[in-house]
Amino acid sequence: MEEEITVLTNIIQRRRSIFPVSYTGQEVPVAVIKQILESANYAPTHKLTEPWRFIVFRNEGKIKLGKELARLYKETTPAHQFLQKKQDSIVEKAEQSSCIITLNAQLNSDKVPEWEELAALACAVQNMALTAEALKVGAYWSSPGMIADLKEYLNLGTTEKCFGLFYMGYHNEEPRAAKRTPIEEKIKWVES
Ligand SMILES: Cc1cc2nc3c(=O)[nH]c(=O)nc-3n(C[C@H](O)[C@H](O)[C@H](O)COP(=O)(O)O)c2cc1C
């Protein structure tokens, strides 16, 4: 059996953002979605606020979400910047995905600052991305400007905020190398 560290490192390094255009259309079963979300729940969380909240859009639900995102894009984009192609692609992405999960955080400003809740949510999302990779499900975190205006559609409470959309679907992409500069360039060592 492979060493745990080998398995973990492979999954971390192999994970890539996989976009809806590459999804096959094969449905990701609810049990698999639940398994991916279960991993989110093990993220670290300051003062145990567990701020991560998710809304899973599938079937007609994701199509309607796609249409709402497209509507918001048109509504919030100045006419001279509006692109019909871009609006169409928003709807298309929802059609191509097996599901879309909104990445929300329940903010507890009396306990911890917002950045800590967002950091905990991001840790949860990385757990999801790694679990998806291990299950051969493609996924990526999308953060279009429209998410700031989704609050009403998502029926979020006053202390809840949407930080992104997590698209998922099976795919046949070949593994591709990560584009990263060496870690050595980002580390300073202090030893005396
Ligand atoms: C917080 C966050 C927001 C992101 N938003 C977008 C996005 O709006 N559109 C997009 O194409 N990719 C988005 N990405 C994915 C990045 O483009 C991707 O992680 C980056 O290109 C590195 O590629 P990799 O994930 O395959 O390693 C986002 C990633 C993060 C962590």
The ligand as an SDF file (V2000), in Angstrom:
LIG
                    3D

 31 33  0  0  0  0  0  0  0  0999 V2000
  -11.0030   32.2660   -4.3030 C   0  0  0  0  0  0  0  0  0  0  0  0
  -10.8390   31.8020   -5.7100 C   0  0  0  0  0  0  0  0  0  0  0  0
  -11.6130   32.3540   -6.7130 C   0  0  0  0  0  0  0  0  0  0  0  0
  -11.4790   31.9260   -8.0410 C   0  0  0  0  0  0  0  0  0  0  0  0
  -12.2710   32.4980   -9.0080 N   0  0  0  0  0  0  0  0  0  0  0  0
  -12.1310   32.1150  -10.2910 C   0  0  0  0  0  0  0  0  0  0  0  0
  -12.9370   32.6850  -11.2990 C   0  0  0  0  0  0  0  0  0  0  0  0
  -13.8070   33.5370  -11.0380 O   0  0  0  0  0  0  0  0  0  0  0  0
  -12.7500   32.2820  -12.5760 N   0  0  0  0  0  0  0  0  0  0  0  0
  -11.8040   31.3350  -12.9070 C   0  0  0  0  0  0  0  0  0  0  0  0
  -11.6590   31.0200  -14.0780 O   0  0  0  0  0  0  0  0  0  0  0  0
  -11.0620   30.7330  -11.9510 N   0  0  0  0  0  0  0  0  0  0  0  0
  -11.2020   31.0960  -10.6540 C   0  0  0  0  0  0  0  0  0  0  0  0
  -10.4720   30.4820   -9.6820 N   0  0  0  0  0  0  0  0  0  0  0  0
   -9.6000   29.3410  -10.0420 C   0  0  0  0  0  0  0  0  0  0  0  0
   -8.2150   29.8070  -10.4520 C   0  0  0  0  0  0  0  0  0  0  0  0
   -8.2630   30.3450  -11.7560 O   0  0  0  0  0  0  0  0  0  0  0  0
   -7.2570   28.6110  -10.4080 C   0  0  0  0  0  0  0  0  0  0  0  0
   -7.1870   28.0810   -9.0990 O   0  0  0  0  0  0  0  0  0  0  0  0
   -5.8520   29.0100  -10.8560 C   0  0  0  0  0  0  0  0  0  0  0  0
   -5.8340   29.2980  -12.2340 O   0  0  0  0  0  0  0  0  0  0  0  0
   -4.8230   27.9060  -10.5930 C   0  0  0  0  0  0  0  0  0  0  0  0
   -5.1810   26.7290  -11.2940 O   0  0  0  0  0  0  0  0  0  0  0  0
   -5.4250   25.3370  -10.5600 P   0  0  0  0  0  0  0  0  0  0  0  0
   -6.6120   25.5180   -9.6240 O   0  0  0  0  0  0  0  0  0  0  0  0
   -5.7080   24.3610  -11.6590 O   0  0  0  0  0  0  0  0  0  0  0  0
   -4.1790   24.9810   -9.8030 O   0  0  0  0  0  0  0  0  0  0  0  0
  -10.5620   30.9020   -8.3570 C   0  0  0  0  0  0  0  0  0  0  0  0
   -9.7960   30.3220   -7.3330 C   0  0  0  0  0  0  0  0  0  0  0  0
   -9.9210   30.7660   -6.0400 C   0  0  0  0  0  0  0  0  0  0  0  0
   -9.0820   30.1240   -4.9520 C   0  0  0  0  0  0  0  0  0  0  0  0
  1  2  1  0
  2  3  1  0
  2 30  2  0
  3  4  2  0
  4  5  1  0
  4 28  1  0
  5  6  2  0
  6  7  1  0
  6 13  1  0
  7  8  2  0
  7  9  1  0
  9 10  1  0
 10 11  2  0
 10 12  1  0
 12 13  2  0
 13 14  1  0
 14 15  1  0
 14 28  1  0
 15 16  1  0
 16 17  1  0
 16 18  1  0
 18 19  1  0
 18 20  1  0
 20 21  1  0
 20 22  1  0
 22 23  1  0
 23 24  1  0
 24 25  2  0
 24 26  1  0
 24 27  1  0
 28 29  2  0
 29 30  1  0
 30 31  1  0
M  END
$$$$
